């Protein structure tokens, strides 16, 4: 399936998180675009689970999730379904998870298996979590890591354009002690939207570098509603502020 320059999308769509400060900052995650979550905080994992659940619910389609950091949590998905009043069995049944435990396995899942899985399940969304973590193995040479990650980034971008998916990739520096600026730069070059999540004493700094926009966000306890939640649907069901580590 070849993408044609300037050809209108057959299904132009946008996915929000329901976290109002974040949605106002990013404008939502869009089809045929690769979005990067570059985070020093586990809140990025919570956002991935939230986006996953909302994608299945909103578009009534599947999600393909390639996990490079043992990130996927059925418990987190079930908890979000309960909060959003969704059928957890239905949501979980439509999340297709593939886990990698080495960089080479991750390359195989992306380079050889991703397009096949997308063709088979026709997902609305692709998630690739903790993409750089496995490339930071001390036994891998930096040049090899760089070349393999570049191949993955190129493959993700191509599949995203060709199949018009909403694609989110996470780079989680809190997982490891030696983040690589070179590998991170590859991810920024290959993304249409980059969202930085940085821990501050009084909350989380959310920043979109390409737009030079930022906002300080204060997560709230899991079961606590906020007034902003009730600015969505009349009954407030479409808003869900979620806390750190939820």
C-alpha positions in Angstrom: 0.0 0.0 0.0 1.8 3.1 -1.2 1.3 6.6 0.2 0.9 9.3 -2.3 2.2 12.8 -1.6 -0.5 15.3 -0.7 -3.2 12.7 -1.1 -6.1 13.3 1.4 -6.4 10.8 4.2 -9.1 8.3 3.8 -9.8 8.5 7.6 -8.4 11.6 9.2 -8.9 11.2 13.0 -7.8 12.7 16.2 -7.5 11.0 19.6 -7.5 12.9 22.9 -6.4 11.7 26.3 -9.2 13.4 28.2 -6.6 15.2 30.3 -7.5 18.7 29.4 -4.2 20.5 29.9 -2.5 17.9 27.7 -5.1 17.9 25.0 -5.1 21.7 24.8 -1.3 21.6 24.5 -1.0 18.9 21.8 -4.3 19.3 19.9 -4.7 15.5 20.1 -2.8 12.6 18.5 -3.6 12.3 14.8 -3.8 9.6 12.1 -0.8 9.2 9.8 1.3 11.0 12.4 4.0 9.6 14.7 3.9 11.1 18.2 6.8 10.8 20.7 6.5 10.7 24.5 9.9 11.6 25.8 9.6 11.2 29.6 11.6 11.1 32.8 8.5 10.0 34.6 6.3 6.9 34.7 3.3 9.1 33.9 4.1 8.4 30.2 3.2 4.7 30.8 -0.2 5.8 32.3 -0.8 7.9 29.3 -0.1 5.0 26.9 -2.6 2.9 28.7 -5.2 5.6 28.6 -4.7 6.3 24.9 -4.9 2.6 24.2 -8.2 2.2 26.0 -9.7 5.4 24.5 -8.6 4.3 21.0 -10.4 1.0 21.2 -13.5 2.7 22.7 -13.6 5.7 20.4 -12.9 4.1 17.1 -14.2 0.6 17.8 -11.0 -0.9 16.3 -8.0 -2.7 17.6 -4.7 -1.5 18.9 -1.2 -3.0 18.1 1.2 -2.6 21.0 4.9 -3.5 20.7 6.4 -3.5 24.2 10.1 -2.9 24.6 10.1 -2.3 28.3 7.7 -4.7 29.9 5.3 -1.8 30.0 1.8 -3.3 29.2 -0.3 -3.9 32.3 -3.7 -5.7 31.9 -4.4 -4.4 35.4 -3.9 -0.8 34.4 -6.2 -1.3 31.4 -8.9 -2.9 33.5 -8.7 -0.1 36.1 -9.1 2.5 33.3 -12.0 0.6 31.9 -13.7 0.7 35.3 -13.1 4.4 35.6 -14.4 5.1 32.1 -17.3 2.6 32.5 -16.2 0.4 29.7 -16.3 -3.4 29.3 -12.7 -4.5 30.2 -13.0 -7.9 28.5 -14.0 -6.2 25.2 -11.2 -3.7 25.4 -8.5 -6.2 26.4 -9.6 -8.6 23.6 -8.7 -5.9 21.0 -5.3 -5.0 22.3 -2.7 -7.0 20.4 0.5 -7.1 22.5 4.0 -8.3 21.3 6.8 -8.1 23.8 10.5 -7.9 23.0 13.3 -8.8 25.5 16.3 -8.0 23.3 17.0 -5.3 20.8 17.1 -7.8 18.0 13.6 -9.1 18.9 12.3 -5.6 18.9 13.8 -5.0 15.4 12.2 -8.2 14.2 8.8 -7.2 15.6 9.0 -3.8 13.9 10.9 -4.5 10.7 9.3 -7.9 9.9 6.1 -8.3 11.8 4.5 -4.8 12.3 3.1 -4.4 8.8 1.8 -7.9 8.8 0.0 -7.4 12.1 -1.4 -4.0 10.9 -2.7 -5.6 7.7 -4.3 -8.4 9.7 -6.0 -6.4 12.5 -6.5 -3.0 10.8 -5.8 -1.1 14.1 -6.6 2.5 14.6 -3.5 2.9 16.8 0.1 1.6 17.1 2.0 1.9 20.3 5.7 1.2 20.7 6.7 1.6 24.3 10.2 2.1 25.7 11.7 1.9 22.3 15.3 2.8 23.2 15.7 0.8 26.4 16.8 -2.5 24.7 19.3 -0.6 22.5 21.2 0.6 25.6 22.4 -2.9 26.4 26.1 -2.6 27.5 27.0 -5.5 25.1 25.7 -3.6 22.1 28.0 -1.2 20.2 26.7 2.3 19.9 26.9 2.3 16.1 24.9 -0.9 15.9 22.2 0.4 18.2 22.0 3.6 16.2 21.6 1.8 12.9 19.0 -0.7 14.2 17.0 2.1 15.9 17.1 4.1 12.7 15.6 1.2 10.8 12.9 0.8 13.4 12.0 4.6 13.2 11.9 4.4 9.4 9.6 1.4 9.4 7.3 2.9 12.0 7.0 6.1 10.0 6.3 4.2 6.8 3.6 1.9 8.2 2.0 4.9 10.0 1.7 6.8 6.8 0.7 3.9 4.6 -2.0 2.6 6.9 -3.1 6.0 8.4 -2.7 4.8 12.0 -2.4 7.0 15.1 1.1 6.0 16.3 2.7 6.8 19.7 6.3 5.9 20.6 7.6 6.3 24.1 11.2 7.0 25.2 11.4 6.5 28.9 14.6 7.7 30.5 13.4 6.8 34.0 13.9 3.1 33.1 17.7 3.3 32.8 20.7 5.2 34.1 22.4 6.1 30.9 20.1 7.7 28.3 21.6 8.3 24.9 21.2 11.8 23.4 22.1 10.3 20.0 19.3 7.7 20.0 16.8 10.2 21.4 17.7 12.6 18.6 16.7 9.9 16.1 13.3 9.7 17.7 12.7 13.4 17.5 13.8 13.5 13.8 11.3 10.7 13.1 8.3 12.2 14.9 5.6 14.6 13.8 4.8 15.6 17.4 7.1 15.3 20.4 5.8 15.7 23.9 8.3 16.1 26.7 7.3 15.1 30.2 9.6 16.4 32.9 9.3 15.9 36.7 9.2 19.2 38.7 8.8 19.7 42.4 5.3 21.1 42.0 4.1 18.8 39.2 4.9 17.7 35.7 6.1 20.0 33.0 4.5 19.1 29.7 6.2 20.7 26.7 5.9 20.5 22.9 9.3 21.8 21.7 8.3 22.3 18.0 5.5 24.6 19.1 7.5 26.2 21.9 4.5 25.6 24.2 4.4 24.2 27.7 2.1 23.8 30.7 2.6 22.7 34.3 0.3 19.8 35.1 -0.7 18.7 38.6 -1.9 15.1 38.7 -4.6 14.2 41.2 -5.4 11.1 43.2 -6.9 8.2 41.1 -10.4 8.4 42.6 -10.6 12.1 42.9 -12.6 14.0 40.3 -11.7 17.6 39.3 -13.9 20.5 38.1 -12.3 20.3 34.7 -13.6 16.7 34.3 -17.2 18.2 34.1 -16.4 20.5 31.2 -16.6 17.5 28.8 -19.8 15.5 28.6 -22.8 16.6 30.6 -22.2 13.8 33.1 -18.5 14.2 33.2 -17.7 10.8 31.8 -15.4 12.1 29.0 -12.8 13.5 31.4 -10.3 11.5 33.4 -7.4 13.1 35.1 -5.1 10.4 36.2 -2.2 10.4 38.8 1.4 9.5 38.7 2.0 5.8 38.8 -1.7 4.9 38.5 
